[in-house]
Amino acid sequence: MAVAVGLLASVTALLAVMVISLLRSHAEILKALHDLGVTLDPSERPAAAPRTAVGVPAPRTGGPARVEDLAGVAPGGGATQIAVVGAEHRTLLAFLTTGCLTCRSFWESLAGPVDVMGARVVIVTKDPSEESESSVRGLAPAEVPVIMSSSAWDGYGVEVAPYFVLVDGQERSVVGEGAAATWEQVRQLLNQAVADASDPRRRLSAEEALAAAGVGPGHGSLRPPISGSPDGDQATA
């Protein structure tokens, strides 16, 4: 009886070691896939990495925002909404304030035509309780929609200004985002974000990603040790 109990205990311990080893190997494989920008969740889109232009505050680091329509107040008017989700053209959300000098240059330049990847530009300020409505009216370009909406700043996770978020309404995704001091910097950071998102390495199959990470058939991390030691050696032929 004692022999049977001892044998059962040994088998149980061996199984525990194998399970722990498999879990550790699984975690290492998932980390390798993540480092390559590959996700095994088909519903998850690649993250558009926030980028920072030289000389402006760092953007948020909480990851891509949820795409949503804008609701707030029109300068000098009542409640208003601006559709983003489902829009035929991409929308560039320009989060600006009336107080910073860098923002002022964007306000002034938007009085004329500005092309950023063919997107429709929408200026987003904070609510009248946090931003001077008369100043917004004085700066608002005639041909560019302006909405005062602190909820939009919260919804898109914006913490600094000027900050720009390029949204694809048809895909319900953030194409790129970041802080910038000039339109040229805005174009550069968004072009780079689009290039990163289209990088073939971000769309590797699980098998290709494993191979790129050096994990191929017969790799030691894909089979558990069979010795009784927690750090046991791999089985040898």
Secondary structure, DSSP 8 states (H G I E B T S, - for coil): -HHHHHHHHHHHHHHHHHHHHHHHHHHHHHHHHHHTT--S-TT-------EE-TTS-----S-------EEEE-TTS-EEEE--TT-SS-EEEEE--SS-HHHHHHHHHTTS---STT-EEEEEE--TTTS-HHHHHHH--TTS-EEE-HHHHHHTT--SSSEEEEEETTTTEEEEEEE-SSHHHHHHHHHHHHHHHT-GGGG--HHHHHHHTT--TT-GGGS---SSSTT------
